[in-house]
Amino acid sequence: MITEPLTGRSPGAVRPPGAGRRRGERAGAAPAGRLVAVDVLRALAVLGMVWMHFVPTGWLEPTPPGHPWPGVLEWLNGFLDTRARSVFFLLAGVSAGLMTGGARPFAGTASRRARGRIAVRAGVLLLLGLGLEQVSGTPNVITAYTGWLLFLLPWTRVRARVLFAAAGVFAVAAPVFQIARANWGQDWGFLPPVGPGAPELPQGLAVPAHPGDWPAVFQSYLFNVDTFYALPLLLAGLAIGRLDLRERAVRVRMALTGAAITAGGWAVSWLLLGPLGLGAAVDRFQQALTAPPPMPPVPPLPADGSLPELPPQPPELPPMPKVPWAQLWAMSEPGPGIAEYSALQTVWMVGVSLALLGALLLLADRRGWRRVLWPPAAMGGMALTWYVVQDVVSGRCLGQGPGGLGHAPQSLVPYALFAVAALAGSVLWRRLWRRGPLEALVHRATTAAVPRR
């Protein structure tokens, strides 16, 4: 969600077509030195998250309830569900790395200024997230970025190798904790209470008006499921931001290493779940999750024809099945795993992101490809703006779903219209202004609070 330029010239760091020099450049010039590949990958993540929120169930018309969806759409809905936001989380770490100096981390006053701007940015995003929650009527991930950016601040002093190692530790520790949390209850002290009896907390712009609830609100922001899943991705992204992304050799190693991790992750998961037999426990767990609850016994009709007496209390639901530890190695859709419980899923997503970013950086070296990549790069440079727009659209404009839960089923048409409008609108906007509207607002707030001198 944070997007800042990488200073300095490099083959993959370009401006929009027609932009002039930095001094006296026209209003439409992008911030100098932006890496096109990072913005393109950010645009892909935004489009994936829009798909997650729109959930297309049919091509030109939404599929009626109870009917099977088209196979391609069903597969995409499952495949993009966690993976799009995983790339988004990782890119937050990449941006933090670039903002604090990239491969040559800032020191002294420059380091304090960069970290101060990240802290201010976190506060601005918190206010923006609360306002968005008020408008759209649904929770959003922007509020969680406050804690995530503050979490990254002390790590900005650490070298890339240590960051990759820390990401590996968190990649295992986070799902282990998630499984333990699911199997042995939610009462861990620092975790927010959930379920029946949990206090109702203020939402949206009501939060600033209830300071007594601030600790509980921030606790719910910081210690949710997304946070534990995001931690290793944030650290891996910060490590990637510490690499010299201007060097061709680094880009090639990123692409090859990412491809190897991606292929290796699938292979290890297949081996453990298939030939080594761990998949049986995962299958039993999935079957228990999807099994219908047992029906209560029907009392016999009285002989006099009157209605039978109903039990005073509804029957208790069966307890949730225990999460097997084999979930650590199970990939999510199209596999049987759940992303938050899988260490391999996180490692695999780091590999995918490395491979994509390395390949895009190599393509951006070529002039022809830079022109092709400019429209999605323009959209990626406005990721915050488009995330807010799609959240309002999906929360307010798509109609209520059955029982008031979520929005009504959609065809592919609203998603396609949004994607085309976002790409075209981004190109037009970035030809006139250097930053997107919300990106400019956040930039002005941070530079005003932490000026260059």
N, C-alpha and C positions, 0 to 999 in steps of 0.2 A: 504493500500500500504506500510505501515511501518511495519516491522517485526523484533522484538527484543525478546531476551529470558527473561523469568522470572527467576531470580536467586533463588537459593535454591532448595533443593530436595523435591519432592512430588511424590506420587504414579503415578500421571498422567503426570509427567514431566520426559520424558525418552529420551534416545539417540537411534540412529539407532542400529540395531543388530550388535554386535561385537565391539561396541565402548568401549574404556577403560576408565581409570580414567582421570580426568581433567588435572592433571600434567603429562606431557609427553604423552598425548593421541595422537593417530594417526591422520592423516590429515582428515580422513573420519568422525570423531566424530562431531555430531551436537553441536551447542552452548549449554553449560551445562544448564540444567533446563528448556529447552523449553517445553511448554505445548502442547502435541500432539493434544488435542482436539481443541485448537485454530487454529493450522495449518490445521487440517482436515476441519474445517468449512471454513477456508480461501480458501482451495482447491475447496470446493463445490461452493463457490462464484465465483472463477475464471472460473470454468467449466460452470457456469451459464452465466457469461459475454461473454465467448467464443461463447456459443449458441446464445446469443443476436446478436453478430457481424456476425456470419456465417449465421444465419436464415435458417435452413434446411426447404425446402418446399416439399421434397419427400424422399422416403426411399433409393432406389438405383439410381434413376434418379430424377432431379429436376422436379417439377410439371410445365407443360407448362403454360404460362400466360393465364389468363382467366378461368383456370380449378380449381376446389376446391382442397385444400390441404388435405392430410390425417388428420382425425380428431384429432388424438393424437398429431401430430406435430403442428397443428394450435393451440391447447390448450396450449402446452408447450411454443410456441413462445409468446403467450399472457401472460401466467402465469409468465414466467421468466423475462419478459421485464423490469420491475422495481424492482422486488424482489431480483434478484441476486446482483445488484449494491447496494441495500439497505443493505444487509449483509456486503458487502465490506466497505461501509461507516461506519457502526457500528464497524467493526473490526479495523478500523483506530483509533477510540477512545479507544478500548480495548488495542491496542498496546501502545498508548500514556500513558495509565494508568499503564501498566506493566513496561514501560521504566522509569517511575518516582517513582517506588517503590511498585506498587501494593497495597496490603492491608495495608502496612506500608510505607506511602509516605516518600520519602527522605526529609531531612531537611538540612539547611545550605549549605555547599559547595557541597555536593552530589546532592542536589536539583538544585542548579544553574548549575552544570555540566550537569545533565540530561536534563534540559530545554534548555541549550545551544546546546546540541546535536540535540534536536528536531528542533531547529531553523535552524541549519546548514543542517540537513536532508531536511528541506523544500526547502532550496536554491538549494541543489543538485538535488532534484526531479524536480524543475523548469527547470533547464538546461537539465535534461534528457527528460522531457516532450517536450521541444522545439525541441530537436534533433529527438525525435520520430515523432513529427509532420512533420519535414522536410523529414524524410525517408518515412513514410507511406502516407503522403499527406492528412491526415485527422486529425481533432482535437481529443484530448484525454483528459481523466479526470486527468491525472497526474499533469498537470499544476495547476489545481484547488486545489490540495493538499497543495500547498504552503500556500495559505490563510487559509485553514482549520486547518493546524497544528499550524499556528501562532494564530488562533482563540482559540485553545485549551490551549495554554500556561498558561494564567492566571487562567483557570479553574482547572489546575492540583493541586492547593492549596486547593480545595474545597472537602468536604466530600461526600461520596457516596449518602447519602439521599438528600442532597441539589442538587447534580447533577441530580438525578432522577427527582426531582421536577422541575428543570430548563428544563430538557428534555421534561417534560409534558407541560410546558408553551410554549416552542418553537413548540411542536407538534401541538398545536392549532394556535398559532400566525403565523407560517409560511404559512400554507394553507389559512388562512384568508387574509394575505397580498397578496398571489398569486391570489386569486379570485378578490380582490380589484384592483390589478395591471391589470388583464385581462379585467375587466369591465370598468375601468376608465382611461385607457391609460398607456403608458410606461414612460411618462415624469415626473419622480419623482426626478429629480436632480441627485441622486447618482447612478441611474440605467444607464447602457450603452445604447445608442441609437440603435434602430433596425429598419429594414424595409427600404423602399426607402429613400434616402438621408443620410443614416448612413455612416460615413466615412469608407473607406477600410483600415483595419489595417494590419501591417506586420504579417507574420506567420512564425513559425518555427525558424530557426537560423537567419532569417532576423530581428527578434525582437531586439537582442542586438545591432544591427547596427543602430537602429532608436530610440535613447533615447528620442526624442521629443514625440514619441508615447507611451512611457512606461506607463504613467498614464492611458491612454485610454485602453491599452492592459490589464493591471492589473485590471482595472475596469470590463472589460469583463470576466476576469477569476473569480473575487470574487463575482460578483453580477449576476450570471446566475441562471437559473432555478434549476440546480443541487445543488447549494449552499444552497438555502433556504430549499430545501427538505432534505439536508444532516445534517443541524445544529442539530435537535433533535436527530438524530441517532448517531452523533458524541458524544454528551453529554451523551446519554444513554450508549454508548460503554465505555466512560471514567469511568462512574459510575460502570459498570460491572468490569472493570479493577481494581477498588478500592475494590472489594469484595475479601475475602480470598478464592481463587479458589482451594486451597489445602485442604480445609475442606470438608469432605463428606457431612455434614449437609447443608453447603452452596450450594453444587452442587444439592442436592435433592430439596432444596427450589427453586433453579433456574429452574429446570426442571418442578416442579409442578406449580410454579407461571407463567412461560412462557406458559405452556399448558392452564392454566386458562385464561390468557390474550388472547391467540389465539382463544379459543372457545368463550370467551365473546365478542371479537371484531366482529366476524362473527354474533353472535346472536344480538348484538345491531344494526349492519348495517341492518340485515334482518328485525328487528322489526320496525326501523324507515322508511325504504324504502318500506316495505310491508304493514303490518297492519296499520301503522300510516300515510301512504299515501305520504311520501316525495319522493318516487320513481317516481311519475308522472312527476315532474319538471325535474328530471335527465333524464328521457326517452325523454322528449321533447327537451332538450338540445342536447342529442346525435343524435336525428333525424335531428335537424337543422344543426349539424356539417356534417352529411353524406349526406344531401340533395344536389342534383346537382344544380349548379347555374342556374338561369332563363335564357332562351334563348332570345336573342334580337328579336324584331319583324322583319319579313322579308319584305322589301319594295316591293310593287307590281311592276311587269314588265311594263316598258313604252309601249305605244301602238305601237311605231315605231320599237319595237324589240331590242332596244339598251339595254346595261347593266344599271341596276339601280345605282344611286349614293349611295355610302356607307357613313355612318356617319363619320365625321372628327375624332371623338374620339371613342375608344372602350367603350362599356357600362360599367359603374362602377359596381364593385362587391357589392353584398349586405353586409351590416355591419355584423361583427361577432356577433353571439347571446350572450346575457349576460349569464355568468356562474351562475347558481342558487346556493344559499347557501346550499342547500341540498347536494351538492357535498362534503361537509365536512364529511358526514357520508357514502359516497358511496365507496365501495371497487372496485379496478380495476379488470382486467381480473381474473376470468370469470364474474365479476360483471360489472355494467355499469359506474363505476367511473373512474376518472383520478387521478393517484397517487399523483401528486403535489397539487391537490386541496383537498385531503382527510386527515383529522386528524386521522380518524380510521385506515387508511392504515398504517400510521407511527407507531401508537401504536401497531397494529397487528404485524408489522415486528419486533418490539422490543420483543414482546412475542414469536414469532417464533424463533428468535435468542437466547433468554434466554433458551427456551425449548431444542433447538438443542445443545447448548453449554453445558447445564447442563447434558443432556443425554450422550454426547460424553465424558465429564469429568468422568462420572461414569463408562462408558465402558472402558476408558483408565486405570482404576484401575485394570482391569483383564489382566493377562499376555497374554492369548490367543488373546484377542481383541487388545492388543497393537501391536501384530504382524500383525493383519489384517489391523489396522489403519495406519501402518507405511507408505505404498506407498502414500496414499493421504496426509499424514502429510509431507512427503518429498516434495511433489509437493507444498503444502501450504507454506512451508518454502522458496520456490522459486517463490512466487506469483508475485513479481515485474518482474522477468525475463520472466515468461510465459505470463504475460500481454503484455509486449513489443513485444514478439515473435508473439502472436496472432494478435496484432494490425498491425504489418507489413504484416503478411500473409493475413489478411482480406482486408487490404488496397491496397496491391500490387500484390497478387498472385491469387485472386479469379476471376479476369476478371471484366470488366466494365458492369454495369447494363444498362437497356434501357435508352437512352438519356444521358449516361455518369453519371447517378446518382447512387451512391452506387456501390455494386458489383453484378455480375450476380447471378441469383437464384442457390442455392446449394442443393445437396442431403444430406442425413445424413452421407454419406461416409467421406467427408473431416473432419467433426466434430469428427467422431469416430476415424479416424486416428490421429487427433491432440490429442485427449484425451489419447489414448493409448501411443502415443509417449511421451507426457508430463509426464504421470505416470511412465513409464519405464525409461525415461531419468532422471527423478528426483531421482529415487532410485539409479541408477548407479552413478550419479553425487555426491549425498550426501554420498556415500560410499567412495569417493575419496577426497572430499572437504567438509569443514564444512558448507559453505554457497554457495548459487547460485552465478553466475558470477556478476550480477548487484547488488545483496545484498552485496557481498564482496566489490564491488566498493564503494557503499554508506557507508558501515561500515568503510572502511579505511578513506574515506574523513571526516566523522564525528569525528572519534577518533583522526585523525591528527589535525583537527581544534580545538577540545576540548579534550585534552589528560586527562588521569586519574589523573595526578598530574601536 
